[in-house]
């Protein structure tokens, strides 16, 4: 239960961060909203790919007990 609560709160925090990033991108390029949205999506996908790869490497080398280290990194 404590882990589920931490993951739940972590997800809420990630959602808030994504909304803030989307707002920053949209306000940085008001003349090109489609470009700003595409840049946001590309960076989000790249971050997801790099994060998944990093966490997968940490889990592979240190075991599943180190999942939180990957999340923090």
mmCIF file of the N, C-alpha and C atoms, coordinates in Angstrom:
data_MODEL
# 
_entry.id   MODEL 
# 
loop_
_atom_site.group_PDB 
_atom_site.id 
_atom_site.type_symbol 
_atom_site.label_atom_id 
_atom_site.label_alt_id 
_atom_site.label_comp_id 
_atom_site.label_asym_id 
_atom_site.label_entity_id 
_atom_site.label_seq_id 
_atom_site.pdbx_PDB_ins_code 
_atom_site.Cartn_x 
_atom_site.Cartn_y 
_atom_site.Cartn_z 
_atom_site.occupancy 
_atom_site.B_iso_or_equiv 
_atom_site.pdbx_formal_charge 
_atom_site.auth_seq_id 
_atom_site.auth_comp_id 
_atom_site.auth_asym_id 
_atom_site.auth_atom_id 
_atom_site.pdbx_PDB_model_num 
ATOM 1   N N  . UNK A 1 1  ? 0.829  -1.209 0.000   1.00 0.00 ? 1  UNK A N  1 
ATOM 2   C CA . UNK A 1 1  ? 0.000  0.000  0.000   1.00 0.00 ? 1  UNK A CA 1 
ATOM 3   C C  . UNK A 1 1  ? 0.868  1.265  0.000   1.00 0.00 ? 1  UNK A C  1 
ATOM 4   N N  . UNK A 1 2  ? 1.930  1.338  0.821   1.00 0.00 ? 2  UNK A N  1 
ATOM 5   C CA . UNK A 1 2  ? 2.757  2.551  0.754   1.00 0.00 ? 2  UNK A CA 1 
ATOM 6   C C  . UNK A 1 2  ? 3.373  2.779  -0.636  1.00 0.00 ? 2  UNK A C  1 
ATOM 7   N N  . UNK A 1 3  ? 3.799  1.707  -1.275  1.00 0.00 ? 3  UNK A N  1 
ATOM 8   C CA . UNK A 1 3  ? 4.374  1.842  -2.613  1.00 0.00 ? 3  UNK A CA 1 
ATOM 9   C C  . UNK A 1 3  ? 3.329  2.324  -3.603  1.00 0.00 ? 3  UNK A C  1 
ATOM 10  N N  . UNK A 1 4  ? 2.121  1.800  -3.503  1.00 0.00 ? 4  UNK A N  1 
ATOM 11  C CA . UNK A 1 4  ? 1.051  2.230  -4.406  1.00 0.00 ? 4  UNK A CA 1 
ATOM 12  C C  . UNK A 1 4  ? 0.749  3.715  -4.211  1.00 0.00 ? 4  UNK A C  1 
ATOM 13  N N  . UNK A 1 5  ? 0.760  4.184  -2.982  1.00 0.00 ? 5  UNK A N  1 
ATOM 14  C CA . UNK A 1 5  ? 0.517  5.602  -2.725  1.00 0.00 ? 5  UNK A CA 1 
ATOM 15  C C  . UNK A 1 5  ? 1.637  6.475  -3.295  1.00 0.00 ? 5  UNK A C  1 
ATOM 16  N N  . UNK A 1 6  ? 2.877  6.027  -3.127  1.00 0.00 ? 6  UNK A N  1 
ATOM 17  C CA . UNK A 1 6  ? 4.007  6.784  -3.672  1.00 0.00 ? 6  UNK A CA 1 
ATOM 18  C C  . UNK A 1 6  ? 3.909  6.852  -5.188  1.00 0.00 ? 6  UNK A C  1 
ATOM 19  N N  . UNK A 1 7  ? 3.599  5.727  -5.831  1.00 0.00 ? 7  UNK A N  1 
ATOM 20  C CA . UNK A 1 7  ? 3.483  5.696  -7.286  1.00 0.00 ? 7  UNK A CA 1 
ATOM 21  C C  . UNK A 1 7  ? 2.331  6.582  -7.748  1.00 0.00 ? 7  UNK A C  1 
ATOM 22  N N  . UNK A 1 8  ? 1.229  6.567  -7.022  1.00 0.00 ? 8  UNK A N  1 
ATOM 23  C CA . UNK A 1 8  ? 0.088  7.406  -7.350  1.00 0.00 ? 8  UNK A CA 1 
ATOM 24  C C  . UNK A 1 8  ? 0.461  8.882  -7.278  1.00 0.00 ? 8  UNK A C  1 
ATOM 25  N N  . UNK A 1 9  ? 1.115  9.286  -6.191  1.00 0.00 ? 9  UNK A N  1 
ATOM 26  C CA . UNK A 1 9  ? 1.533  10.678 -6.050  1.00 0.00 ? 9  UNK A CA 1 
ATOM 27  C C  . UNK A 1 9  ? 2.575  11.055 -7.093  1.00 0.00 ? 9  UNK A C  1 
ATOM 28  N N  . UNK A 1 10 ? 3.470  10.129 -7.402  1.00 0.00 ? 10 UNK A N  1 
ATOM 29  C CA . UNK A 1 10 ? 4.484  10.354 -8.427  1.00 0.00 ? 10 UNK A CA 1 
ATOM 30  C C  . UNK A 1 10 ? 3.826  10.593 -9.786  1.00 0.00 ? 10 UNK A C  1 
ATOM 31  N N  . UNK A 1 11 ? 2.779  9.841  -10.082 1.00 0.00 ? 11 UNK A N  1 
ATOM 32  C CA . UNK A 1 11 ? 2.045  10.015 -11.336 1.00 0.00 ? 11 UNK A CA 1 
ATOM 33  C C  . UNK A 1 11 ? 1.362  11.366 -11.415 1.00 0.00 ? 11 UNK A C  1 
ATOM 34  N N  . UNK A 1 12 ? 0.775  11.802 -10.308 1.00 0.00 ? 12 UNK A N  1 
ATOM 35  C CA . UNK A 1 12 ? 0.147  13.127 -10.282 1.00 0.00 ? 12 UNK A CA 1 
ATOM 36  C C  . UNK A 1 12 ? 1.184  14.208 -10.519 1.00 0.00 ? 12 UNK A C  1 
ATOM 37  N N  . UNK A 1 13 ? 2.327  14.073 -9.869  1.00 0.00 ? 13 UNK A N  1 
ATOM 38  C CA . UNK A 1 13 ? 3.406  15.038 -10.048 1.00 0.00 ? 13 UNK A CA 1 
ATOM 39  C C  . UNK A 1 13 ? 3.899  15.065 -11.495 1.00 0.00 ? 13 UNK A C  1 
ATOM 40  N N  . UNK A 1 14 ? 4.025  13.904 -12.109 1.00 0.00 ? 14 UNK A N  1 
ATOM 41  C CA . UNK A 1 14 ? 4.453  13.832 -13.510 1.00 0.00 ? 14 UNK A CA 1 
ATOM 42  C C  . UNK A 1 14 ? 3.419  14.488 -14.425 1.00 0.00 ? 14 UNK A C  1 
ATOM 43  N N  . UNK A 1 15 ? 2.139  14.290 -14.150 1.00 0.00 ? 15 UNK A N  1 
ATOM 44  C CA . UNK A 1 15 ? 1.089  14.923 -14.951 1.00 0.00 ? 15 UNK A CA 1 
ATOM 45  C C  . UNK A 1 15 ? 1.121  16.438 -14.835 1.00 0.00 ? 15 UNK A C  1 
ATOM 46  N N  . UNK A 1 16 ? 1.332  16.934 -13.625 1.00 0.00 ? 16 UNK A N  1 
ATOM 47  C CA . UNK A 1 16 ? 1.438  18.385 -13.431 1.00 0.00 ? 16 UNK A CA 1 
ATOM 48  C C  . UNK A 1 16 ? 2.645  18.942 -14.172 1.00 0.00 ? 16 UNK A C  1 
ATOM 49  N N  . UNK A 1 17 ? 3.743  18.227 -14.115 1.00 0.00 ? 17 UNK A N  1 
ATOM 50  C CA . UNK A 1 17 ? 4.952  18.663 -14.809 1.00 0.00 ? 17 UNK A CA 1 
ATOM 51  C C  . UNK A 1 17 ? 4.724  18.703 -16.321 1.00 0.00 ? 17 UNK A C  1 
ATOM 52  N N  . UNK A 1 18 ? 4.044  17.708 -16.856 1.00 0.00 ? 18 UNK A N  1 
ATOM 53  C CA . UNK A 1 18 ? 3.758  17.689 -18.291 1.00 0.00 ? 18 UNK A CA 1 
ATOM 54  C C  . UNK A 1 18 ? 2.879  18.877 -18.692 1.00 0.00 ? 18 UNK A C  1 
ATOM 55  N N  . UNK A 1 19 ? 1.906  19.210 -17.864 1.00 0.00 ? 19 UNK A N  1 
ATOM 56  C CA . UNK A 1 19 ? 1.051  20.366 -18.168 1.00 0.00 ? 19 UNK A CA 1 
ATOM 57  C C  . UNK A 1 19 ? 1.837  21.669 -18.152 1.00 0.00 ? 19 UNK A C  1 
ATOM 58  N N  . UNK A 1 20 ? 2.733  21.811 -17.187 1.00 0.00 ? 20 UNK A N  1 
ATOM 59  C CA . UNK A 1 20 ? 3.551  23.022 -17.108 1.00 0.00 ? 20 UNK A CA 1 
ATOM 60  C C  . UNK A 1 20 ? 4.472  23.109 -18.323 1.00 0.00 ? 20 UNK A C  1 
ATOM 61  N N  . UNK A 1 21 ? 5.085  21.994 -18.689 1.00 0.00 ? 21 UNK A N  1 
ATOM 62  C CA . UNK A 1 21 ? 5.961  21.992 -19.866 1.00 0.00 ? 21 UNK A CA 1 
ATOM 63  C C  . UNK A 1 21 ? 5.200  22.352 -21.136 1.00 0.00 ? 21 UNK A C  1 
ATOM 64  N N  . UNK A 1 22 ? 3.992  21.827 -21.280 1.00 0.00 ? 22 UNK A N  1 
ATOM 65  C CA . UNK A 1 22 ? 3.172  22.141 -22.459 1.00 0.00 ? 22 UNK A CA 1 
ATOM 66  C C  . UNK A 1 22 ? 2.853  23.631 -22.493 1.00 0.00 ? 22 UNK A C  1 
ATOM 67  N N  . UNK A 1 23 ? 2.542  24.198 -21.355 1.00 0.00 ? 23 UNK A N  1 
ATOM 68  C CA . UNK A 1 23 ? 2.252  25.640 -21.283 1.00 0.00 ? 23 UNK A CA 1 
ATOM 69  C C  . UNK A 1 23 ? 3.478  26.454 -21.671 1.00 0.00 ? 23 UNK A C  1 
ATOM 70  N N  . UNK A 1 24 ? 4.640  26.086 -21.154 1.00 0.00 ? 24 UNK A N  1 
ATOM 71  C CA . UNK A 1 24 ? 5.870  26.807 -21.486 1.00 0.00 ? 24 UNK A CA 1 
ATOM 72  C C  . UNK A 1 24 ? 6.151  26.757 -22.984 1.00 0.00 ? 24 UNK A C  1 
ATOM 73  N N  . UNK A 1 25 ? 5.971  25.583 -23.566 1.00 0.00 ? 25 UNK A N  1 
ATOM 74  C CA . UNK A 1 25 ? 6.224  25.448 -25.002 1.00 0.00 ? 25 UNK A CA 1 
ATOM 75  C C  . UNK A 1 25 ? 5.246  26.301 -25.808 1.00 0.00 ? 25 UNK A C  1 
ATOM 76  N N  . UNK A 1 26 ? 3.997  26.310 -25.416 1.00 0.00 ? 26 UNK A N  1 
ATOM 77  C CA . UNK A 1 26 ? 2.985  27.066 -26.160 1.00 0.00 ? 26 UNK A CA 1 
ATOM 78  C C  . UNK A 1 26 ? 3.215  28.569 -26.046 1.00 0.00 ? 26 UNK A C  1 
ATOM 79  N N  . UNK A 1 27 ? 3.656  29.035 -24.880 1.00 0.00 ? 27 UNK A N  1 
ATOM 80  C CA . UNK A 1 27 ? 3.882  30.468 -24.718 1.00 0.00 ? 27 UNK A CA 1 
ATOM 81  C C  . UNK A 1 27 ? 5.212  30.916 -25.324 1.00 0.00 ? 27 UNK A C  1 
ATOM 82  N N  . UNK A 1 28 ? 6.143  29.982 -25.497 1.00 0.00 ? 28 UNK A N  1 
ATOM 83  C CA . UNK A 1 28 ? 7.438  30.338 -26.094 1.00 0.00 ? 28 UNK A CA 1 
ATOM 84  C C  . UNK A 1 28 ? 7.323  30.551 -27.603 1.00 0.00 ? 28 UNK A C  1 
ATOM 85  N N  . UNK A 1 29 ? 6.351  29.932 -28.219 1.00 0.00 ? 29 UNK A N  1 
ATOM 86  C CA . UNK A 1 29 ? 6.188  30.057 -29.671 1.00 0.00 ? 29 UNK A CA 1 
ATOM 87  C C  . UNK A 1 29 ? 4.725  30.310 -30.019 1.00 0.00 ? 29 UNK A C  1 
ATOM 88  N N  . UNK A 1 30 ? 4.194  31.480 -29.656 1.00 0.00 ? 30 UNK A N  1 
ATOM 89  C CA . UNK A 1 30 ? 2.774  31.734 -29.923 1.00 0.00 ? 30 UNK A CA 1 
ATOM 90  C C  . UNK A 1 30 ? 2.439  31.846 -31.411 1.00 0.00 ? 30 UNK A C  1 
ATOM 91  N N  . UNK A 1 31 ? 3.421  32.175 -32.238 1.00 0.00 ? 31 UNK A N  1 
ATOM 92  C CA . UNK A 1 31 ? 3.168  32.299 -33.674 1.00 0.00 ? 31 UNK A CA 1 
ATOM 93  C C  . UNK A 1 31 ? 3.187  30.945 -34.389 1.00 0.00 ? 31 UNK A C  1 
ATOM 94  N N  . UNK A 1 32 ? 3.703  29.911 -33.710 1.00 0.00 ? 32 UNK A N  1 
ATOM 95  C CA . UNK A 1 32 ? 3.798  28.585 -34.336 1.00 0.00 ? 32 UNK A CA 1 
ATOM 96  C C  . UNK A 1 32 ? 3.324  27.512 -33.351 1.00 0.00 ? 32 UNK A C  1 
ATOM 97  N N  . UNK A 1 33 ? 2.026  27.478 -33.053 1.00 0.00 ? 33 UNK A N  1 
ATOM 98  C CA . UNK A 1 33 ? 1.536  26.534 -32.049 1.00 0.00 ? 33 UNK A CA 1 
ATOM 99  C C  . UNK A 1 33 ? 1.705  25.072 -32.460 1.00 0.00 ? 33 UNK A C  1 
ATOM 100 N N  . UNK A 1 34 ? 1.583  24.776 -33.748 1.00 0.00 ? 34 UNK A N  1 
ATOM 101 C CA . UNK A 1 34 ? 1.758  23.389 -34.191 1.00 0.00 ? 34 UNK A CA 1 
ATOM 102 C C  . UNK A 1 34 ? 3.206  22.942 -34.015 1.00 0.00 ? 34 UNK A C  1 
ATOM 103 N N  . UNK A 1 35 ? 4.140  23.835 -34.325 1.00 0.00 ? 35 UNK A N  1 
ATOM 104 C CA . UNK A 1 35 ? 5.555  23.516 -34.121 1.00 0.00 ? 35 UNK A CA 1 
ATOM 105 C C  . UNK A 1 35 ? 5.841  23.302 -32.641 1.00 0.00 ? 35 UNK A C  1 
ATOM 106 N N  . UNK A 1 36 ? 5.315  24.178 -31.782 1.00 0.00 ? 36 UNK A N  1 
ATOM 107 C CA . UNK A 1 36 ? 5.539  24.058 -30.347 1.00 0.00 ? 36 UNK A CA 1 
ATOM 108 C C  . UNK A 1 36 ? 4.971  22.746 -29.812 1.00 0.00 ? 36 UNK A C  1 
ATOM 109 N N  . UNK A 1 37 ? 3.782  22.374 -30.286 1.00 0.00 ? 37 UNK A N  1 
ATOM 110 C CA . UNK A 1 37 ? 3.174  21.124 -29.843 1.00 0.00 ? 37 UNK A CA 1 
ATOM 111 C C  . UNK A 1 37 ? 3.988  19.931 -30.332 1.00 0.00 ? 37 UNK A C  1 
ATOM 112 N N  . UNK A 1 38 ? 4.462  19.973 -31.573 1.00 0.00 ? 38 UNK A N  1 
ATOM 113 C CA . UNK A 1 38 ? 5.293  18.894 -32.095 1.00 0.00 ? 38 UNK A CA 1 
ATOM 114 C C  . UNK A 1 38 ? 6.603  18.771 -31.347 1.00 0.00 ? 38 UNK A C  1 
ATOM 115 N N  . UNK A 1 39 ? 7.204  19.906 -31.002 1.00 0.00 ? 39 UNK A N  1 
ATOM 116 C CA . UNK A 1 39 ? 8.443  19.896 -30.235 1.00 0.00 ? 39 UNK A CA 1 
ATOM 117 C C  . UNK A 1 39 ? 8.204  19.306 -28.851 1.00 0.00 ? 39 UNK A C  1 
ATOM 118 N N  . UNK A 1 40 ? 7.089  19.671 -28.239 1.00 0.00 ? 40 UNK A N  1 
ATOM 119 C CA . UNK A 1 40 ? 6.740  19.113 -26.928 1.00 0.00 ? 40 UNK A CA 1 
ATOM 120 C C  . UNK A 1 40 ? 6.573  17.604 -27.008 1.00 0.00 ? 40 UNK A C  1 
ATOM 121 N N  . UNK A 1 41 ? 5.835  17.129 -27.991 1.00 0.00 ? 41 UNK A N  1 
ATOM 122 C CA . UNK A 1 41 ? 5.617  15.687 -28.123 1.00 0.00 ? 41 UNK A CA 1 
ATOM 123 C C  . UNK A 1 41 ? 6.916  14.937 -28.414 1.00 0.00 ? 41 UNK A C  1 
ATOM 124 N N  . UNK A 1 42 ? 7.765  15.514 -29.245 1.00 0.00 ? 42 UNK A N  1 
ATOM 125 C CA . UNK A 1 42 ? 9.043  14.869 -29.557 1.00 0.00 ? 42 UNK A CA 1 
ATOM 126 C C  . UNK A 1 42 ? 9.927  14.778 -28.321 1.00 0.00 ? 42 UNK A C  1 
ATOM 127 N N  . UNK A 1 43 ? 9.989  15.849 -27.543 1.00 0.00 ? 43 UNK A N  1 
ATOM 128 C CA . UNK A 1 43 ? 10.819 15.820 -26.340 1.00 0.00 ? 43 UNK A CA 1 
ATOM 129 C C  . UNK A 1 43 ? 10.240 14.891 -25.289 1.00 0.00 ? 43 UNK A C  1 
ATOM 130 N N  . UNK A 1 44 ? 8.924  14.818 -25.193 1.00 0.00 ? 44 UNK A N  1 
ATOM 131 C CA . UNK A 1 44 ? 8.297  13.890 -24.253 1.00 0.00 ? 44 UNK A CA 1 
ATOM 132 C C  . UNK A 1 44 ? 8.594  12.445 -24.637 1.00 0.00 ? 44 UNK A C  1 
ATOM 133 N N  . UNK A 1 45 ? 8.482  12.139 -25.916 1.00 0.00 ? 45 UNK A N  1 
ATOM 134 C CA . UNK A 1 45 ? 8.773  10.778 -26.365 1.00 0.00 ? 45 UNK A CA 1 
ATOM 135 C C  . UNK A 1 45 ? 10.244 10.429 -26.170 1.00 0.00 ? 45 UNK A C  1 
ATOM 136 N N  . UNK A 1 46 ? 11.126 11.381 -26.430 1.00 0.00 ? 46 UNK A N  1 
ATOM 137 C CA . UNK A 1 46 ? 12.550 11.138 -26.221 1.00 0.00 ? 46 UNK A CA 1 
ATOM 138 C C  . UNK A 1 46 ? 12.845 10.910 -24.738 1.00 0.00 ? 46 UNK A C  1 
ATOM 139 N N  . UNK A 1 47 ? 12.242 11.723 -23.885 1.00 0.00 ? 47 UNK A N  1 
ATOM 140 C CA . UNK A 1 47 ? 12.428 11.548 -22.444 1.00 0.00 ? 47 UNK A CA 1 
ATOM 141 C C  . UNK A 1 47 ? 11.908 10.213 -21.950 1.00 0.00 ? 47 UNK A C  1 
ATOM 142 N N  . UNK A 1 48 ? 10.782 9.776  -22.486 1.00 0.00 ? 48 UNK A N  1 
ATOM 143 C CA . UNK A 1 48 ? 10.225 8.474  -22.116 1.00 0.00 ? 48 UNK A CA 1 
ATOM 144 C C  . UNK A 1 48 ? 11.155 7.350  -22.553 1.00 0.00 ? 48 UNK A C  1 
ATOM 145 N N  . UNK A 1 49 ? 11.699 7.469  -23.759 1.00 0.00 ? 49 UNK A N  1 
ATOM 146 C CA . UNK A 1 49 ? 12.609 6.443  -24.264 1.00 0.00 ? 49 UNK A CA 1 
ATOM 147 C C  . UNK A 1 49 ? 13.891 6.377  -23.441 1.00 0.00 ? 49 UNK A C  1 
ATOM 148 N N  . UNK A 1 50 ? 14.485 7.521  -23.177 1.00 0.00 ? 50 UNK A N  1 
ATOM 149 C CA . UNK A 1 50 ? 15.730 7.555  -22.403 1.00 0.00 ? 50 UNK A CA 1 
ATOM 150 C C  . UNK A 1 50 ? 15.480 7.089  -20.965 1.00 0.00 ? 50 UNK A C  1 
ATOM 151 N N  . UNK A 1 51 ? 14.394 7.533  -20.365 1.00 0.00 ? 51 UNK A N  1 
ATOM 152 C CA . UNK A 1 51 ? 14.076 7.129  -18.999 1.00 0.00 ? 51 UNK A CA 1 
ATOM 153 C C  . UNK A 1 51 ? 13.831 5.637  -18.875 1.00 0.00 ? 51 UNK A C  1 
ATOM 154 N N  . UNK A 1 52 ? 13.105 5.078  -19.828 1.00 0.00 ? 52 UNK A N  1 
ATOM 155 C CA . UNK A 1 52 ? 12.833 3.642  -19.811 1.00 0.00 ? 52 UNK A CA 1 
ATOM 156 C C  . UNK A 1 52 ? 14.116 2.841  -19.987 1.00 0.00 ? 52 UNK A C  1 
ATOM 157 N N  . UNK A 1 53 ? 14.970 3.308  -20.885 1.00 0.00 ? 53 UNK A N  1 
ATOM 158 C CA . UNK A 1 53 ? 16.243 2.623  -21.102 1.00 0.00 ? 53 UNK A CA 1 
ATOM 159 C C  . UNK A 1 53 ? 17.123 2.692  -19.859 1.00 0.00 ? 53 UNK A C  1 
ATOM 160 N N  . UNK A 1 54 ? 17.204 3.860  -19.251 1.00 0.00 ? 54 UNK A N  1 
ATOM 161 C CA . UNK A 1 54 ? 18.000 4.034  -18.034 1.00 0.00 ? 54 UNK A CA 1 
ATOM 162 C C  . UNK A 1 54 ? 17.484 3.155  -16.899 1.00 0.00 ? 54 UNK A C  1 
ATOM 163 N N  . UNK A 1 55 ? 16.188 3.192  -16.666 1.00 0.00 ? 55 UNK A N  1 
ATOM 164 C CA . UNK A 1 55 ? 15.614 2.387  -15.589 1.00 0.00 ? 55 UNK A CA 1 
ATOM 165 C C  . UNK A 1 55 ? 15.751 0.900  -15.877 1.00 0.00 ? 55 UNK A C  1 
ATOM 166 N N  . UNK A 1 56 ? 15.595 0.509  -17.129 1.00 0.00 ? 56 UNK A N  1 
ATOM 167 C CA . UNK A 1 56 ? 15.795 -0.894 -17.482 1.00 0.00 ? 56 UNK A CA 1 
ATOM 168 C C  . UNK A 1 56 ? 17.215 -1.347 -17.208 1.00 0.00 ? 56 UNK A C  1 
ATOM 169 N N  . UNK A 1 57 ? 18.185 -0.503 -17.514 1.00 0.00 ? 57 UNK A N  1 
ATOM 170 C CA . UNK A 1 57 ? 19.581 -0.831 -17.223 1.00 0.00 ? 57 UNK A CA 1 
ATOM 171 C C  . UNK A 1 57 ? 19.846 -0.925 -15.731 1.00 0.00 ? 57 UNK A C  1 
ATOM 172 N N  . UNK A 1 58 ? 19.258 -0.028 -14.954 1.00 0.00 ? 58 UNK A N  1 
ATOM 173 C CA . UNK A 1 58 ? 19.427 -0.067 -13.496 1.00 0.00 ? 58 UNK A CA 1 
ATOM 174 C C  . UNK A 1 58 ? 18.810 -1.330 -12.931 1.00 0.00 ? 58 UNK A C  1 
ATOM 175 N N  . UNK A 1 59 ? 17.617 -1.674 -13.386 1.00 0.00 ? 59 UNK A N  1 
ATOM 176 C CA . UNK A 1 59 ? 16.956 -2.882 -12.895 1.00 0.00 ? 59 UNK A CA 1 
ATOM 177 C C  . UNK A 1 59 ? 17.749 -4.122 -13.280 1.00 0.00 ? 59 UNK A C  1 
ATOM 178 N N  . UNK A 1 60 ? 18.276 -4.146 -14.501 1.00 0.00 ? 60 UNK A N  1 
ATOM 179 C CA . UNK A 1 60 ? 19.048 -5.297 -14.965 1.00 0.00 ? 60 UNK A CA 1 
ATOM 180 C C  . UNK A 1 60 ? 20.320 -5.472 -14.142 1.00 0.00 ? 60 UNK A C  1 
ATOM 181 N N  . UNK A 1 61 ? 20.995 -4.371 -13.855 1.00 0.00 ? 61 UNK A N  1 
ATOM 182 C CA . UNK A 1 61 ? 22.275 -4.489 -13.154 1.00 0.00 ? 61 UNK A CA 1 
ATOM 183 C C  . UNK A 1 61 ? 22.139 -4.574 -11.637 1.00 0.00 ? 61 UNK A C  1 
ATOM 184 N N  . UNK A 1 62 ? 21.103 -3.944 -11.058 1.00 0.00 ? 62 UNK A N  1 
ATOM 185 C CA . UNK A 1 62 ? 21.001 -3.884 -9.595  1.00 0.00 ? 62 UNK A CA 1 
ATOM 186 C C  . UNK A 1 62 ? 19.787 -4.624 -9.028  1.00 0.00 ? 62 UNK A C  1 
ATOM 187 N N  . UNK A 1 63 ? 18.890 -5.092 -9.884  1.00 0.00 ? 63 UNK A N  1 
ATOM 188 C CA . UNK A 1 63 ? 17.712 -5.815 -9.411  1.00 0.00 ? 63 UNK A CA 1 
ATOM 189 C C  . UNK A 1 63 ? 16.505 -4.907 -9.231  1.00 0.00 ? 63 UNK A C  1 
ATOM 190 N N  . UNK A 1 64 ? 15.355 -5.536 -9.028  1.00 0.00 ? 64 UNK A N  1 
ATOM 191 C CA . UNK A 1 64 ? 14.108 -4.780 -8.932  1.00 0.00 ? 64 UNK A CA 1 
ATOM 192 C C  . UNK A 1 64 ? 14.018 -3.927 -7.676  1.00 0.00 ? 64 UNK A C  1 
ATOM 193 N N  . UNK A 1 65 ? 14.826 -4.215 -6.677  1.00 0.00 ? 65 UNK A N  1 
ATOM 194 C CA . UNK A 1 65 ? 14.786 -3.401 -5.458  1.00 0.00 ? 65 UNK A CA 1 
ATOM 195 C C  . UNK A 1 65 ? 15.319 -1.996 -5.713  1.00 0.00 ? 65 UNK A C  1 
ATOM 196 N N  . UNK A 1 66 ? 15.948 -1.754 -6.841  1.00 0.00 ? 66 UNK A N  1 
ATOM 197 C CA . UNK A 1 66 ? 16.514 -0.438 -7.158  1.00 0.00 ? 66 UNK A CA 1 
ATOM 198 C C  . UNK A 1 66 ? 15.623 0.375  -8.090  1.00 0.00 ? 66 UNK A C  1 
ATOM 199 N N  . UNK A 1 67 ? 14.358 0.007  -8.226  1.00 0.00 ? 67 UNK A N  1 
ATOM 200 C CA . UNK A 1 67 ? 13.441 0.721  -9.124  1.00 0.00 ? 67 UNK A CA 1 
ATOM 201 C C  . UNK A 1 67 ? 13.352 2.194  -8.754  1.00 0.00 ? 67 UNK A C  1 
ATOM 202 N N  . UNK A 1 68 ? 13.307 2.496  -7.468  1.00 0.00 ? 68 UNK A N  1 
ATOM 203 C CA . UNK A 1 68 ? 13.172 3.878  -7.056  1.00 0.00 ? 68 UNK A CA 1 
ATOM 204 C C  . UNK A 1 68 ? 14.394 4.721  -7.408  1.00 0.00 ? 68 UNK A C  1 
ATOM 205 N N  . UNK A 1 69 ? 15.563 4.099  -7.445  1.00 0.00 ? 69 UNK A N  1 
ATOM 206 C CA . UNK A 1 69 ? 16.764 4.839  -7.872  1.00 0.00 ? 69 UNK A CA 1 
ATOM 207 C C  . UNK A 1 69 ? 16.619 5.281  -9.317  1.00 0.00 ? 69 UNK A C  1 
ATOM 208 N N  . UNK A 1 70 ? 16.081 4.424  -10.159 1.00 0.00 ? 70 UNK A N  1 
ATOM 209 C CA . UNK A 1 70 ? 15.844 4.793  -11.547 1.00 0.00 ? 70 UNK A CA 1 
ATOM 210 C C  . UNK A 1 70 ? 14.824 5.909  -11.669 1.00 0.00 ? 70 UNK A C  1 
ATOM 211 N N  . UNK A 1 71 ? 13.798 5.848  -10.860 1.00 0.00 ? 71 UNK A N  1 
ATOM 212 C CA . UNK A 1 71 ? 12.781 6.906  -10.872 1.00 0.00 ? 71 UNK A CA 1 
ATOM 213 C C  . UNK A 1 71 ? 13.327 8.243  -10.424 1.00 0.00 ? 71 UNK A C  1 
ATOM 214 N N  . UNK A 1 72 ? 14.176 8.226  -9.437  1.00 0.00 ? 72 UNK A N  1 
ATOM 215 C CA . UNK A 1 72 ? 14.788 9.451  -8.954  1.00 0.00 ? 72 UNK A CA 1 
ATOM 216 C C  . UNK A 1 72 ? 15.740 10.025 -10.005 1.00 0.00 ? 72 UNK A C  1 
ATOM 217 N N  . UNK A 1 73 ? 16.508 9.133  -10.634 1.00 0.00 ? 73 UNK A N  1 
ATOM 218 C CA . UNK A 1 73 ? 17.448 9.588  -11.674 1.00 0.00 ? 73 UNK A CA 1 
ATOM 219 C C  . UNK A 1 73 ? 16.682 10.174 -12.842 1.00 0.00 ? 73 UNK A C  1 
# 
